[in-house]
């Protein structure tokens, strides 16, 4: 089954058209095949690879590869110009959360942040490292 | 979620991770996830729900300095 409905795929293509620099999606599958859970028996790792393949297929500036370590599996790193900058999705991005990955790619593809200048100024005052975890569900 | 990603992309000091709560139920339980999005900073739950950019930045910074 296709990841996006045709009209949604067109919207994502349009968003990706604005990408100014390359963005690499790196899937971490972990040391073992990710088991399926419950009756649906989904292989989350394989599905995650399929998601990033489809996303990368929508723009020449977006690439993908498999192979990285992560605290949890599967996981997807979003890397502007291949650089690790601390942007990751843990789990299979699908449903509503596809928009998070799409949004991350679009933002990573920008040469300048889309945050407001006052936000950037405030974040610039940070004098230590900060880890933000956001728990999400796809529905 | 997107604001956290934007913050991470804007600041070398910030990392942002989305965690699919259904796939990692033990971790979600540890963070008392009842509603999503639940925002956790440095391992400490902060708030639930989407907020405007200004509020988001204020809250993550107050989590840091508070």
N, CA and C atoms of all chains as a GROMACS GRO file, in nm:
protein
  615
    1UNK      N    1   0.084  -0.119   0.000
    1UNK     CA    2   0.000   0.000   0.000
    1UNK      C    3   0.088   0.125   0.000
    2UNK      N    4   0.050   0.223  -0.077
    2UNK     CA    5   0.129   0.346  -0.083
    2UNK      C    6   0.124   0.420   0.050
    3UNK      N    7   0.232   0.489   0.077
    3UNK     CA    8   0.242   0.562   0.203
    3UNK      C    9   0.145   0.680   0.206
    4UNK      N   10   0.139   0.751   0.093
    4UNK     CA   11   0.055   0.871   0.086
    4UNK      C   12  -0.058   0.852  -0.014
    5UNK      N   13  -0.168   0.916   0.010
    5UNK     CA   14  -0.270   0.928  -0.094
    5UNK      C   15  -0.212   1.021  -0.200
    6UNK      N   16  -0.255   1.005  -0.326
    6UNK     CA   17  -0.196   1.087  -0.433
    6UNK      C   18  -0.197   1.236  -0.402
    7UNK      N   19  -0.306   1.287  -0.345
    7UNK     CA   20  -0.312   1.431  -0.319
    7UNK      C   21  -0.215   1.471  -0.207
    8UNK      N   22  -0.196   1.382  -0.111
    8UNK     CA   23  -0.101   1.411  -0.003
    8UNK      C   24   0.043   1.404  -0.055
    9UNK      N   25   0.067   1.305  -0.142
    9UNK     CA   26   0.201   1.292  -0.200
    9UNK      C   27   0.239   1.419  -0.275
   10UNK      N   28   0.143   1.475  -0.346
   10UNK     CA   29   0.170   1.598  -0.420
   10UNK      C   30   0.205   1.712  -0.324
   11UNK      N   31   0.133   1.717  -0.212
   11UNK     CA   32   0.162   1.822  -0.112
   11UNK      C   33   0.304   1.806  -0.056
   12UNK      N   34   0.342   1.681  -0.028
   12UNK     CA   35   0.475   1.658   0.027
   12UNK      C   36   0.581   1.694  -0.077
   13UNK      N   37   0.556   1.658  -0.204
   13UNK     CA   38   0.650   1.696  -0.310
   13UNK      C   39   0.668   1.848  -0.314
   14UNK      N   40   0.556   1.920  -0.301
   14UNK     CA   41   0.564   2.067  -0.303
   14UNK      C   42   0.645   2.118  -0.185
   15UNK      N   43   0.623   2.059  -0.067
   15UNK     CA   44   0.701   2.100   0.051
   15UNK      C   45   0.849   2.071   0.030
   16UNK      N   46   0.877   1.954  -0.027
   16UNK     CA   47   1.017   1.915  -0.049
   16UNK      C   48   1.082   2.000  -0.159
   17UNK      N   49   1.002   2.057  -0.246
   17UNK     CA   50   1.058   2.144  -0.350
   17UNK      C   51   1.130   2.264  -0.289
   18UNK      N   52   1.090   2.302  -0.166
   18UNK     CA   53   1.151   2.417  -0.099
   18UNK      C   54   1.283   2.382  -0.032
   19UNK      N   55   1.318   2.254  -0.031
   19UNK     CA   56   1.441   2.212   0.037
   19UNK      C   57   1.561   2.271  -0.036
   20UNK      N   58   1.645   2.343   0.041
   20UNK     CA   59   1.758   2.416  -0.019
   20UNK      C   60   1.890   2.339  -0.013
   21UNK      N   61   1.899   2.246   0.082
   21UNK     CA   62   2.023   2.169   0.095
   21UNK      C   63   1.985   2.023   0.117
   22UNK      N   64   2.082   1.934   0.099
   22UNK     CA   65   2.049   1.792   0.107
   22UNK      C   66   2.014   1.752   0.250
   23UNK      N   67   1.927   1.655   0.262
   23UNK     CA   68   1.888   1.600   0.392
   23UNK      C   69   1.899   1.449   0.383
   24UNK      N   70   1.966   1.391   0.481
   24UNK     CA   71   1.984   1.246   0.483
   24UNK      C   72   1.898   1.186   0.594
   25UNK      N   73   1.823   1.083   0.559
   25UNK     CA   74   1.745   1.008   0.658
   25UNK      C   75   1.819   0.877   0.684
   26UNK      N   76   1.856   0.855   0.809
   26UNK     CA   77   1.932   0.735   0.843
   26UNK      C   78   1.848   0.649   0.938
   27UNK      N   79   1.823   0.526   0.895
   27UNK     CA   80   1.742   0.436   0.977
   27UNK      C   81   1.833   0.348   1.062
   28UNK      N   82   1.805   0.343   1.190
   28UNK     CA   83   1.874   0.252   1.280
   28UNK      C   84   1.782   0.134   1.306
   29UNK      N   85   1.828   0.015   1.266
   29UNK     CA   86   1.743  -0.104   1.281
   29UNK      C   87   1.780  -0.188   1.402
   30UNK      N   88   1.896  -0.165   1.457
   30UNK     CA   89   1.934  -0.242   1.574
   30UNK      C   90   1.996  -0.375   1.538
   31UNK      N   91   2.046  -0.443   1.640
   31UNK     CA   92   2.120  -0.566   1.616
   31UNK      C   93   2.033  -0.682   1.571
   32UNK      N   94   1.906  -0.677   1.602
   32UNK     CA   95   1.817  -0.788   1.565
   32UNK      C   96   1.698  -0.736   1.490
   33UNK      N   97   1.636  -0.827   1.419
   33UNK     CA   98   1.512  -0.791   1.350
   33UNK      C   99   1.410  -0.748   1.454
   34UNK      N  100   1.343  -0.637   1.426
   34UNK     CA  101   1.244  -0.591   1.523
   34UNK      C  102   1.121  -0.681   1.517
   35UNK      N  103   1.079  -0.733   1.630
   35UNK     CA  104   0.965  -0.824   1.628
   35UNK      C  105   0.834  -0.752   1.607
   36UNK      N  106   0.740  -0.821   1.554
   36UNK     CA  107   0.606  -0.764   1.541
   36UNK      C  108   0.536  -0.770   1.675
   37UNK      N  109   0.443  -0.683   1.694
   37UNK     CA  110   0.368  -0.682   1.819
   37UNK      C  111   0.222  -0.712   1.790
   38UNK      N  112   0.165  -0.801   1.864
   38UNK     CA  113   0.020  -0.822   1.857
   38UNK      C  114  -0.024  -0.886   1.726
   39UNK      N  115  -0.154  -0.884   1.707
   39UNK     CA  116  -0.213  -0.958   1.596
   39UNK      C  117  -0.173  -0.901   1.460
   40UNK      N  118  -0.141  -0.772   1.456
   40UNK     CA  119  -0.109  -0.713   1.326
   40UNK      C  120   0.027  -0.760   1.278
   41UNK      N  121   0.112  -0.797   1.376
   41UNK     CA  122   0.242  -0.855   1.344
   41UNK      C  123   0.318  -0.770   1.241
   42UNK      N  124   0.329  -0.643   1.269
   42UNK     CA  125   0.401  -0.552   1.180
   42UNK      C  126   0.550  -0.561   1.209
   43UNK      N  127   0.630  -0.567   1.106
   43UNK     CA  128   0.774  -0.555   1.123
   43UNK      C  129   0.806  -0.405   1.119
   44UNK      N  130   0.819  -0.347   1.239
   44UNK     CA  131   0.834  -0.201   1.248
   44UNK      C  132   0.960  -0.152   1.177
   45UNK      N  133   1.067  -0.232   1.186
   45UNK     CA  134   1.191  -0.192   1.121
   45UNK      C  135   1.176  -0.186   0.970
   46UNK      N  136   1.121  -0.293   0.912
   46UNK     CA  137   1.103  -0.298   0.767
   46UNK      C  138   1.008  -0.187   0.721
   47UNK      N  139   0.905  -0.162   0.799
   47UNK     CA  140   0.810  -0.056   0.762
   47UNK      C  141   0.877   0.082   0.769
   48UNK      N  142   0.964   0.099   0.867
   48UNK     CA  143   1.034   0.228   0.879
   48UNK      C  144   1.124   0.251   0.758
   49UNK      N  145   1.192   0.146   0.714
   49UNK     CA  146   1.275   0.158   0.593
   49UNK      C  147   1.188   0.196   0.474
   50UNK      N  148   1.072   0.134   0.464
   50UNK     CA  149   0.981   0.163   0.352
   50UNK      C  150   0.937   0.310   0.355
   51UNK      N  151   0.909   0.361   0.476
   51UNK     CA  152   0.866   0.501   0.489
   51UNK      C  153   0.976   0.595   0.440
   52UNK      N  154   1.098   0.574   0.485
   52UNK     CA  155   1.205   0.667   0.445
   52UNK      C  156   1.239   0.651   0.297
   53UNK      N  157   1.226   0.530   0.245
   53UNK     CA  158   1.247   0.510   0.101
   53UNK      C  159   1.148   0.593   0.020
   54UNK      N  160   1.023   0.587   0.063
   54UNK     CA  161   0.920   0.662  -0.010
   54UNK      C  162   0.942   0.812   0.002
   55UNK      N  163   0.980   0.856   0.123
   55UNK     CA  164   1.006   1.000   0.141
   55UNK      C  165   1.122   1.045   0.053
   56UNK      N  166   1.229   0.965   0.053
   56UNK     CA  167   1.347   1.001  -0.027
   56UNK      C  168   1.314   1.001  -0.176
   57UNK      N  169   1.215   0.922  -0.214
   57UNK     CA  170   1.176   0.916  -0.354
   57UNK      C  171   1.102   1.040  -0.401
   58UNK      N  172   1.068   1.128  -0.308
   58UNK     CA  173   0.989   1.246  -0.345
   58UNK      C  174   1.075   1.370  -0.370
   59UNK      N  175   1.205   1.359  -0.347
   59UNK     CA  176   1.292   1.474  -0.371
   59UNK      C  177   1.435   1.427  -0.400
   60UNK      N  178   1.497   1.489  -0.497
   60UNK     CA  179   1.637   1.455  -0.525
   60UNK      C  180   1.729   1.499  -0.412
   61UNK      N  181   1.684   1.592  -0.331
   61UNK     CA  182   1.769   1.643  -0.223
   61UNK      C  183   1.760   1.557  -0.097
   62UNK      N  184   1.665   1.464  -0.094
   62UNK     CA  185   1.648   1.379   0.025
   62UNK      C  186   1.699   1.238  -0.006
   63UNK      N  187   1.792   1.192   0.076
   63UNK     CA  188   1.846   1.058   0.056
   63UNK      C  189   1.821   0.973   0.181
   64UNK      N  190   1.846   0.845   0.169
   64UNK     CA  191   1.828   0.758   0.286
   64UNK      C  192   1.931   0.647   0.284
   65UNK      N  193   1.958   0.596   0.401
   65UNK     CA  194   2.040   0.476   0.414
   65UNK      C  195   2.005   0.408   0.544
   66UNK      N  196   2.047   0.284   0.556
   66UNK     CA  197   2.023   0.205   0.677
   66UNK      C  198   2.156   0.179   0.744
   67UNK      N  199   2.159   0.189   0.875
   67UNK     CA  200   2.281   0.153   0.943
   67UNK      C  201   2.330   0.257   1.039
   68UNK      N  202   2.294   0.242   1.162
   68UNK     CA  203   2.336   0.336   1.266
   68UNK      C  204   2.291   0.275   1.399
   69UNK      N  205   2.354   0.317   1.506
   69UNK     CA  206   2.308   0.273   1.636
   69UNK      C  207   2.216   0.379   1.695
   70UNK      N  208   2.129   0.336   1.785
   70UNK     CA  209   2.036   0.430   1.849
   70UNK      C  210   1.999   0.372   1.986
   71UNK      N  211   1.948   0.454   2.075
   71UNK     CA  212   1.905   0.402   2.205
   71UNK      C  213   1.789   0.305   2.194
   72UNK      N  214   1.702   0.327   2.095
   72UNK     CA  215   1.584   0.243   2.074
   72UNK      C  216   1.571   0.216   1.924
   73UNK      N  217   1.504   0.103   1.893
   73UNK     CA  218   1.490   0.067   1.751
   73UNK      C  219   1.345   0.036   1.718
   74UNK      N  220   1.302   0.062   1.595
   74UNK     CA  221   1.376   0.137   1.494
   74UNK      C  222   1.380   0.285   1.528
   75UNK      N  223   1.472   0.355   1.464
   75UNK     CA  224   1.481   0.500   1.482
   75UNK      C  225   1.523   0.562   1.349
   76UNK      N  226   1.487   0.687   1.332
   76UNK     CA  227   1.525   0.760   1.209
   76UNK      C  228   1.594   0.890   1.249
   77UNK      N  229   1.716   0.906   1.202
   77UNK     CA  230   1.788   1.033   1.220
   77UNK      C  231   1.762   1.122   1.099
   78UNK      N  232   1.741   1.250   1.124
   78UNK     CA  233   1.725   1.347   1.015
   78UNK      C  234   1.848   1.437   1.017
   79UNK      N  235   1.927   1.431   0.909
   79UNK     CA  236   2.057   1.498   0.911
   79UNK      C  237   2.075   1.594   0.793
   80UNK      N  238   2.079   1.724   0.823
   80UNK     CA  239   2.106   1.821   0.716
   80UNK      C  240   2.248   1.802   0.664
   81UNK      N  241   2.258   1.786   0.534
   81UNK     CA  242   2.388   1.763   0.468
   81UNK      C  243   2.466   1.651   0.536
   82UNK      N  244   2.393   1.551   0.587
   82UNK     CA  245   2.456   1.434   0.646
   82UNK      C  246   2.514   1.456   0.784
   83UNK      N  247   2.491   1.574   0.841
   83UNK     CA  248   2.551   1.605   0.972
   83UNK      C  249   2.455   1.568   1.086
   84UNK      N  250   2.509   1.499   1.187
   84UNK     CA  251   2.428   1.463   1.304
   84UNK      C  252   2.406   1.588   1.391
   85UNK      N  253   2.278   1.626   1.406
   85UNK     CA  254   2.247   1.748   1.480
   85UNK      C  255   2.147   1.723   1.593
   86UNK      N  256   2.118   1.595   1.620
   86UNK     CA  257   2.029   1.566   1.733
   86UNK      C  258   1.881   1.570   1.700
   87UNK      N  259   1.846   1.528   1.580
   87UNK     CA  260   1.704   1.520   1.542
   87UNK      C  261   1.673   1.375   1.509
   88UNK      N  262   1.583   1.314   1.590
   88UNK     CA  263   1.559   1.170   1.575
   88UNK      C  264   1.413   1.137   1.601
   89UNK      N  265   1.365   1.036   1.533
   89UNK     CA  266   1.230   0.983   1.559
   89UNK      C  267   1.247   0.838   1.601
   90UNK      N  268   1.201   0.802   1.720
   90UNK     CA  269   1.209   0.664   1.768
   90UNK      C  270   1.076   0.594   1.743
   91UNK      N  271   1.080   0.491   1.659
   91UNK     CA  272   0.959   0.417   1.626
   91UNK      C  273   0.929   0.428   1.479
   92UNK      N  274   0.817   0.371   1.441
   92UNK     CA  275   0.773   0.378   1.302
   92UNK      C  276   0.693   0.506   1.280
   93UNK      N  277   0.743   0.597   1.198
   93UNK     CA  278   0.665   0.719   1.174
   93UNK      C  279   0.554   0.692   1.072
   94UNK      N  280   0.434   0.693   1.119
   94UNK     CA  281   0.322   0.672   1.026
   94UNK      C  282   0.203   0.751   1.078
   95UNK      N  283   0.096   0.749   0.999
   95UNK     CA  284  -0.024   0.822   1.038
   95UNK      C  285   0.006   0.970   1.059
   96UNK      N  286  -0.047   1.023   1.166
   96UNK     CA  287  -0.031   1.165   1.194
   96UNK      C  288   0.117   1.202   1.206
   97UNK      N  289   0.198   1.108   1.255
   97UNK     CA  290   0.338   1.141   1.281
   97UNK      C  291   0.424   1.146   1.155
   98UNK      N  292   0.368   1.104   1.042
   98UNK     CA  293   0.442   1.126   0.917
   98UNK      C  294   0.471   1.274   0.898
   99UNK      N  295   0.377   1.356   0.941
   99UNK     CA  296   0.395   1.501   0.923
   99UNK      C  297   0.513   1.552   1.006
  100UNK      N  298   0.545   1.485   1.117
  100UNK     CA  299   0.662   1.526   1.196
  100UNK      C  300   0.790   1.505   1.118
  101UNK      N  301   0.800   1.388   1.055
  101UNK     CA  302   0.920   1.359   0.976
  101UNK      C  303   0.928   1.452   0.854
  102UNK      N  304   0.815   1.471   0.788
  102UNK     CA  305   0.813   1.562   0.672
  102UNK      C  306   0.855   1.702   0.716
  103UNK      N  307   0.799   1.748   0.828
  103UNK     CA  308   0.834   1.880   0.880
  103UNK      C  309   0.980   1.890   0.918
  104UNK      N  310   1.035   1.782   0.975
  104UNK     CA  311   1.176   1.782   1.013
  104UNK      C  312   1.264   1.793   0.888
  105UNK      N  313   1.226   1.720   0.783
  105UNK     CA  314   1.304   1.725   0.659
  105UNK      C  315   1.300   1.866   0.601
  106UNK      N  316   1.182   1.925   0.598
  106UNK     CA  317   1.168   2.060   0.541
  106UNK      C  318   1.252   2.160   0.620
  107UNK      N  319   1.245   2.150   0.753
  107UNK     CA  320   1.323   2.244   0.836
  107UNK      C  321   1.473   2.218   0.821
  108UNK      N  322   1.511   2.091   0.819
  108UNK     CA  323   1.653   2.057   0.803
  108UNK      C  324   1.704   2.103   0.667
  109UNK      N  325   1.614   2.110   0.570
  109UNK     CA  326   1.652   2.151   0.435
  109UNK      C  327   1.664   2.301   0.418
  110UNK      N  328   1.628   2.375   0.522
  110UNK     CA  329   1.640   2.522   0.515
  110UNK      C  330   1.781   2.565   0.555
  111UNK      N  331   1.829   2.669   0.491
  111UNK     CA  332   1.961   2.721   0.529
  111UNK      C  333   1.952   2.811   0.651
  112UNK      N  334   1.832   2.864   0.678
  112UNK     CA  335   1.814   2.943   0.801
  112UNK      C  336   1.687   2.896   0.871
  113UNK      N  337   1.687   2.903   1.003
  113UNK     CA  338   1.577   2.852   1.084
  113UNK      C  339   1.446   2.925   1.053
  114UNK      N  340   1.336   2.853   1.066
  114UNK     CA  341   1.205   2.918   1.050
  114UNK      C  342   1.152   2.970   1.184
  115UNK      N  343   1.230   2.950   1.291
  115UNK     CA  344   1.187   3.006   1.420
  115UNK      C  345   1.198   3.159   1.416
  116UNK      N  346   1.121   3.224   1.504
  116UNK     CA  347   1.123   3.370   1.508
  116UNK      C  348   1.257   3.420   1.564
  117UNK      N  349   1.301   3.537   1.523
  117UNK     CA  350   1.430   3.589   1.572
  117UNK      C  351   1.439   3.592   1.724
  118UNK      N  352   1.328   3.627   1.792
  118UNK     CA  353   1.334   3.633   1.939
  118UNK      C  354   1.350   3.494   1.999
  119UNK      N  355   1.295   3.393   1.932
  119UNK     CA  356   1.314   3.255   1.980
  119UNK      C  357   1.460   3.214   1.965
  120UNK      N  358   1.517   3.248   1.849
  120UNK     CA  359   1.657   3.213   1.824
  120UNK      C  360   1.749   3.282   1.922
  121UNK      N  361   1.714   3.408   1.953
  121UNK     CA  362   1.795   3.484   2.048
  121UNK      C  363   1.789   3.418   2.186
  122UNK      N  364   1.669   3.375   2.227
  122UNK     CA  365   1.652   3.310   2.357
  122UNK      C  366   1.727   3.177   2.360
  123UNK      N  367   1.715   3.099   2.254
  123UNK     CA  368   1.784   2.969   2.250
  123UNK      C  369   1.935   2.988   2.249
  124UNK      N  370   1.979   3.099   2.193
  124UNK     CA  371   2.122   3.128   2.187
  124UNK      C  372   2.182   3.153   2.324
  125UNK      N  373   2.095   3.180   2.422
  125UNK     CA  374   2.146   3.204   2.559
  125UNK      C  375   2.168   3.075   2.637
  126UNK      N  376   2.126   2.962   2.578
  126UNK     CA  377   2.146   2.834   2.646
  126UNK      C  378   2.294   2.812   2.676
  127UNK      N  379   2.324   2.779   2.800
  127UNK     CA  380   2.466   2.758   2.832
  127UNK      C  381   2.495   2.613   2.871
  128UNK      N  382   2.398   2.525   2.845
  128UNK     CA  383   2.426   2.383   2.864
  128UNK      C  384   2.339   2.302   2.770
  129UNK      N  385   2.372   2.173   2.758
  129UNK     CA  386   2.299   2.089   2.665
  129UNK      C  387   2.161   2.054   2.719
  130UNK      N  388   2.069   2.031   2.627
  130UNK     CA  389   1.929   2.009   2.662
  130UNK      C  390   1.874   1.897   2.574
  131UNK      N  391   1.810   1.800   2.639
  131UNK     CA  392   1.748   1.690   2.562
  131UNK      C  393   1.597   1.700   2.573
  132UNK      N  394   1.533   1.721   2.459
  132UNK     CA  395   1.387   1.728   2.458
  132UNK      C  396   1.334   1.598   2.399
  133UNK      N  397   1.252   1.528   2.478
  133UNK     CA  398   1.182   1.409   2.428
  133UNK      C  399   1.034   1.444   2.418
  134UNK      N  400   0.977   1.413   2.304
  134UNK     CA  401   0.833   1.437   2.287
  134UNK      C  402   0.765   1.303   2.259
  135UNK      N  403   0.680   1.261   2.352
  135UNK     CA  404   0.607   1.136   2.332
  135UNK      C  405   0.487   1.164   2.242
  136UNK      N  406   0.476   1.082   2.139
  136UNK     CA  407   0.372   1.102   2.039
  136UNK      C  408   0.302   0.969   2.011
  137UNK      N  409   0.186   0.979   1.948
  137UNK     CA  410   0.121   0.859   1.893
  137UNK      C  411   0.076   0.894   1.752
  138UNK      N  412   0.068   0.792   1.666
  138UNK     CA  413   0.037   0.820   1.526
  138UNK      C  414  -0.109   0.849   1.499
  139UNK      N  415  -0.195   0.832   1.598
  139UNK     CA  416  -0.338   0.851   1.571
  139UNK      C  417  -0.393   0.969   1.650
  140UNK      N  418   0.565   1.859   1.799
  140UNK     CA  419   0.692   1.793   1.774
  140UNK      C  420   0.784   1.878   1.689
  141UNK      N  421   0.721   1.945   1.595
  141UNK     CA  422   0.802   2.021   1.500
  141UNK      C  423   0.881   2.132   1.568
  142UNK      N  424   0.823   2.195   1.671
  142UNK     CA  425   0.896   2.301   1.741
  142UNK      C  426   1.022   2.246   1.807
  143UNK      N  427   1.012   2.127   1.862
  143UNK     CA  428   1.130   2.066   1.925
  143UNK      C  429   1.237   2.040   1.819
  144UNK      N  430   1.196   1.988   1.704
  144UNK     CA  431   1.292   1.966   1.595
  144UNK      C  432   1.354   2.098   1.548
  145UNK      N  433   1.271   2.200   1.536
  145UNK     CA  434   1.324   2.330   1.492
  145UNK      C  435   1.426   2.383   1.592
  146UNK      N  436   1.396   2.364   1.722
  146UNK     CA  437   1.489   2.410   1.825
  146UNK      C  438   1.621   2.335   1.815
  147UNK      N  439   1.613   2.203   1.790
  147UNK     CA  440   1.736   2.122   1.780
  147UNK      C  441   1.817   2.163   1.657
  148UNK      N  442   1.748   2.193   1.549
  148UNK     CA  443   1.818   2.233   1.427
  148UNK      C  444   1.879   2.373   1.442
  149UNK      N  445   1.817   2.455   1.528
  149UNK     CA  446   1.866   2.592   1.546
  149UNK      C  447   1.977   2.601   1.648
  150UNK      N  448   1.982   2.508   1.743
  150UNK     CA  449   2.080   2.519   1.851
  150UNK      C  450   2.165   2.392   1.862
  151UNK      N  451   2.297   2.408   1.859
  151UNK     CA  452   2.383   2.290   1.876
  151UNK      C  453   2.373   2.229   2.016
  152UNK      N  454   2.311   2.302   2.109
  152UNK     CA  455   2.299   2.250   2.246
  152UNK      C  456   2.175   2.164   2.266
  153UNK      N  457   2.085   2.164   2.170
  153UNK     CA  458   1.957   2.096   2.189
  153UNK      C  459   1.947   1.972   2.102
  154UNK      N  460   1.902   1.864   2.164
  154UNK     CA  461   1.866   1.743   2.089
  154UNK      C  462   1.716   1.724   2.105
  155UNK      N  463   1.650   1.677   2.000
  155UNK     CA  464   1.506   1.654   2.007
  155UNK      C  465   1.473   1.517   1.950
  156UNK      N  466   1.400   1.441   2.030
  156UNK     CA  467   1.362   1.306   1.988
  156UNK      C  468   1.212   1.289   2.002
  157UNK      N  469   1.148   1.243   1.897
  157UNK     CA  470   1.009   1.201   1.908
  157UNK      C  471   1.011   1.054   1.946
  158UNK      N  472   0.929   1.016   2.041
  158UNK     CA  473   0.924   0.876   2.084
  158UNK      C  474   0.781   0.827   2.068
  159UNK      N  475   0.765   0.725   1.985
  159UNK     CA  476   0.631   0.671   1.961
  159UNK      C  477   0.589   0.592   2.087
  160UNK      N  478   0.494   0.647   2.158
  160UNK     CA  479   0.459   0.595   2.291
  160UNK      C  480   0.410   0.451   2.287
  161UNK      N  481   0.337   0.414   2.183
  161UNK     CA  482   0.283   0.277   2.176
  161UNK      C  483   0.392   0.173   2.156
  162UNK      N  484   0.497   0.212   2.087
  162UNK     CA  485   0.605   0.116   2.059
  162UNK      C  486   0.703   0.102   2.175
  163UNK      N  487   0.705   0.204   2.261
  163UNK     CA  488   0.797   0.199   2.375
  163UNK      C  489   0.718   0.220   2.504
  164UNK      N  490   0.630   0.123   2.537
  164UNK     CA  491   0.536   0.143   2.648
  164UNK      C  492   0.603   0.151   2.785
  165UNK      N  493   0.715   0.084   2.801
  165UNK     CA  494   0.781   0.088   2.933
  165UNK      C  495   0.833   0.229   2.959
  166UNK      N  496   0.899   0.284   2.858
  166UNK     CA  497   0.951   0.420   2.872
  166UNK      C  498   0.835   0.520   2.888
  167UNK      N  499   0.728   0.499   2.811
  167UNK     CA  500   0.612   0.588   2.821
  167UNK      C  501   0.552   0.582   2.961
  168UNK      N  502   0.549   0.463   3.019
  168UNK     CA  503   0.495   0.448   3.155
  168UNK      C  504   0.585   0.519   3.256
  169UNK      N  505   0.716   0.508   3.235
  169UNK     CA  506   0.810   0.575   3.326
  169UNK      C  507   0.790   0.726   3.325
  170UNK      N  508   0.749   0.778   3.210
  170UNK     CA  509   0.729   0.923   3.195
  170UNK      C  510   0.583   0.961   3.217
  171UNK      N  511   0.504   0.867   3.269
  171UNK     CA  512   0.362   0.894   3.300
  171UNK      C  513   0.288   0.954   3.181
  172UNK      N  514   0.307   0.894   3.065
  172UNK     CA  515   0.243   0.948   2.945
  172UNK      C  516   0.096   0.906   2.943
  173UNK      N  517   0.008   1.003   2.960
  173UNK     CA  518  -0.136   0.980   2.952
  173UNK      C  519  -0.194   1.047   2.829
  174UNK      N  520  -0.137   1.159   2.795
  174UNK     CA  521  -0.184   1.234   2.679
  174UNK      C  522  -0.062   1.271   2.595
  175UNK      N  523  -0.085   1.290   2.466
  175UNK     CA  524   0.025   1.330   2.379
  175UNK      C  525  -0.011   1.459   2.306
  176UNK      N  526   0.086   1.536   2.263
  176UNK     CA  527   0.228   1.514   2.292
  176UNK      C  528   0.262   1.546   2.438
  177UNK      N  529   0.344   1.460   2.497
  177UNK     CA  530   0.399   1.490   2.631
  177UNK      C  531   0.543   1.533   2.613
  178UNK      N  532   0.576   1.648   2.668
  178UNK     CA  533   0.711   1.702   2.650
  178UNK      C  534   0.794   1.675   2.775
  179UNK      N  535   0.908   1.614   2.752
  179UNK     CA  536   1.000   1.576   2.860
  179UNK      C  537   1.133   1.644   2.834
  180UNK      N  538   1.185   1.714   2.932
  180UNK     CA  539   1.314   1.781   2.917
  180UNK      C  540   1.414   1.722   3.016
  181UNK      N  541   1.524   1.675   2.963
  181UNK     CA  542   1.629   1.611   3.044
  181UNK      C  543   1.570   1.504   3.136
  182UNK      N  544   1.478   1.426   3.084
  182UNK     CA  545   1.423   1.313   3.157
  182UNK      C  546   1.313   1.348   3.255
  183UNK      N  547   1.274   1.475   3.261
  183UNK     CA  548   1.168   1.517   3.354
  183UNK      C  549   1.046   1.565   3.275
  184UNK      N  550   0.929   1.501   3.297
  184UNK     CA  551   0.808   1.546   3.226
  184UNK      C  552   0.778   1.692   3.257
  185UNK      N  553   0.739   1.768   3.152
  185UNK     CA  554   0.714   1.911   3.169
  185UNK      C  555   0.567   1.948   3.149
  186UNK      N  556   0.512   1.914   3.033
  186UNK     CA  557   0.372   1.946   3.007
  186UNK      C  558   0.320   1.860   2.894
  187UNK      N  559   0.186   1.862   2.877
  187UNK     CA  560   0.121   1.791   2.767
  187UNK      C  561   0.056   1.892   2.672
  188UNK      N  562   0.060   1.858   2.545
  188UNK     CA  563  -0.015   1.937   2.448
  188UNK      C  564   0.071   2.033   2.370
  189UNK      N  565   0.016   2.075   2.256
  189UNK     CA  566   0.086   2.170   2.170
  189UNK      C  567   0.070   2.311   2.224
  190UNK      N  568   0.174   2.389   2.213
  190UNK     CA  569   0.169   2.529   2.258
  190UNK      C  570   0.232   2.616   2.150
  191UNK      N  571   0.202   2.747   2.150
  191UNK     CA  572   0.265   2.836   2.052
  191UNK      C  573   0.417   2.843   2.071
  192UNK      N  574   0.484   2.887   1.966
  192UNK     CA  575   0.631   2.891   1.968
  192UNK      C  576   0.687   2.968   2.088
  193UNK      N  577   0.632   3.085   2.112
  193UNK     CA  578   0.684   3.167   2.223
  193UNK      C  579   0.676   3.092   2.356
  194UNK      N  580   0.562   3.026   2.378
  194UNK     CA  581   0.543   2.952   2.503
  194UNK      C  582   0.637   2.831   2.508
  195UNK      N  583   0.652   2.764   2.395
  195UNK     CA  584   0.740   2.648   2.390
  195UNK      C  585   0.882   2.686   2.432
  196UNK      N  586   0.932   2.793   2.372
  196UNK     CA  587   1.070   2.836   2.402
  196UNK      C  588   1.082   2.876   2.549
  197UNK      N  589   0.984   2.952   2.596
  197UNK     CA  590   0.987   2.994   2.738
  197UNK      C  591   0.991   2.873   2.830
  198UNK      N  592   0.908   2.774   2.798
  198UNK     CA  593   0.898   2.658   2.887
  198UNK      C  594   1.023   2.571   2.886
  199UNK      N  595   1.080   2.548   2.767
  199UNK     CA  596   1.200   2.463   2.770
  199UNK      C  597   1.316   2.536   2.836
  200UNK      N  598   1.320   2.670   2.823
  200UNK     CA  599   1.426   2.744   2.889
  200UNK      C  600   1.403   2.750   3.039
  201UNK      N  601   1.278   2.761   3.082
  201UNK     CA  602   1.253   2.763   3.226
  201UNK      C  603   1.277   2.625   3.285
  202UNK      N  604   1.256   2.520   3.205
  202UNK     CA  605   1.290   2.386   3.252
  202UNK      C  606   1.440   2.377   3.276
  203UNK      N  607   1.514   2.449   3.194
  203UNK     CA  608   1.659   2.449   3.207
  203UNK      C  609   1.705   2.531   3.326
  204UNK      N  610   1.650   2.650   3.334
  204UNK     CA  611   1.702   2.742   3.435
  204UNK      C  612   1.624   2.736   3.565
  205UNK      N  613   1.504   2.672   3.560
  205UNK     CA  614   1.420   2.669   3.678
  205UNK      C  615   1.468   2.571   3.780
   0.00000   0.00000   0.00000
